Amino acid sequence: MRKTFFAVCCASALALPATEAAADGISLVCGGIGVEESTQLRADTGKHALTILFTTTDSAYLAGVQTRVDDPLNDLSAASECGPVGHVDVQKAGRYRVSTEFGGEKRSEWFDLKPGGSFVAKD
């Protein structure tokens, strides 16, 4: 079984027929399959507070990753089945938790996000 790898980045993105989960203040748009959508998501990467790219350790893209973004201080969250790309947008700057689950593996990371900015990180 492949070990999964959760990467958060801004420069790499694929597009998809997006699915969206939104709560007041948090938006999570997921997708990334198909050339047209891939091109569009890649072009839009810099417009989002956070872009998540889901891959395995051998660089295969993942879909169907249960993803949740939380703002615990304001009791807000957005959740969706994501992959290979997730765009996160927030209305307020703050500390947000991104939790994922795929194939029984759970991950959780904290990010300082701001509206519109581009966050680049790898895990």
C-alpha positions in Angstrom: 0.0 0.0 0.0 1.3 3.4 -0.9 2.0 5.9 1.9 0.2 9.1 1.3 1.8 12.5 1.2 0.0 15.7 2.0 1.5 18.7 0.4 0.4 22.3 0.6 1.6 24.5 -2.1 0.8 27.5 -4.2 2.8 27.0 -7.4 1.4 23.6 -8.4 -2.2 23.0 -9.0 -4.5 21.0 -11.2 -8.1 21.9 -12.0 -11.3 20.0 -11.7 -14.9 20.2 -12.0 -14.9 21.9 -8.7 -17.0 20.9 -5.7 -17.4 23.6 -3.1 -18.0 23.6 0.7 -18.5 26.9 2.3 -19.3 28.2 5.7 -19.5 31.9 6.7 -15.9 32.9 6.4 -14.4 29.7 4.9 -14.6 28.3 1.4 -13.1 25.0 0.2 -13.2 24.3 -3.5 -12.0 20.9 -4.6 -11.1 19.3 -7.9 -8.3 19.0 -10.4 -9.1 16.4 -12.9 -9.1 17.2 -16.7 -6.9 19.4 -18.8 -9.3 22.4 -19.0 -10.0 22.5 -15.3 -6.4 21.8 -14.5 -5.4 24.9 -16.5 -8.0 27.0 -14.8 -7.1 26.0 -11.3 -3.4 26.5 -12.0 -4.2 30.0 -13.3 -6.2 30.8 -10.2 -3.8 29.5 -7.6 -2.4 32.9 -6.6 -5.9 34.2 -5.8 -6.4 31.8 -2.8 -5.3 31.9 0.8 -4.2 28.3 0.5 -3.8 25.7 -2.2 -3.5 22.0 -1.2 -2.1 19.4 -3.6 -2.7 15.8 -2.6 -0.2 13.3 -3.8 1.4 10.0 -2.7 5.1 9.8 -1.9 5.7 8.6 -5.4 4.0 11.7 -6.9 0.7 10.1 -7.9 -2.3 12.4 -7.5 -4.9 11.6 -5.0 -8.7 12.2 -5.1 -11.3 11.3 -2.5 -9.4 12.8 0.4 -11.7 13.8 3.2 -10.7 17.4 3.9 -11.9 19.8 6.6 -10.8 23.4 7.3 -11.6 24.8 10.8 -11.5 28.2 12.4 -12.0 27.1 16.0 -12.0 30.6 17.5 -15.0 31.6 15.5 -16.7 28.1 15.4 -16.5 27.8 11.6 -15.6 24.9 9.3 -15.9 23.7 5.7 -15.5 20.1 4.7 -15.5 18.2 1.4 -14.1 15.2 -0.4 -11.1 16.7 -2.1 -8.3 16.1 -4.5 -6.1 16.3 -6.2 -6.4 20.1 -5.6 -8.1 22.1 -2.9 -8.4 25.9 -2.8 -9.1 27.5 0.6 -10.4 31.0 1.0 -11.0 32.9 4.2 -12.7 36.2 5.0 -10.6 37.0 8.1 -6.8 36.6 8.8 -6.2 34.0 11.4 -5.0 30.5 12.4 -6.8 27.7 10.6 -6.6 23.9 11.0 -6.6 21.7 7.9 -7.5 18.0 8.7 -7.4 15.3 6.1 -8.1 11.5 6.0 -7.3 9.1 3.2 -6.9 5.3 3.3 -7.1 5.3 7.1 -4.3 7.9 7.5 -5.2 11.1 9.2 -3.2 14.4 9.1 -3.8 17.8 10.7 -1.8 21.0 10.2 -2.2 24.6 11.3 -1.8 27.5 9.0 -1.8 31.3 9.4 -4.0 32.5 6.5 -5.2 35.8 5.2 -7.8 36.7 2.6 -6.6 36.3 -0.9 -2.9 35.7 -0.1 -0.9 32.8 -1.4 0.5 30.3 1.2 3.3 28.1 0.2 4.3 25.2 2.4 5.2 21.5 2.1 4.6 18.8 4.6 
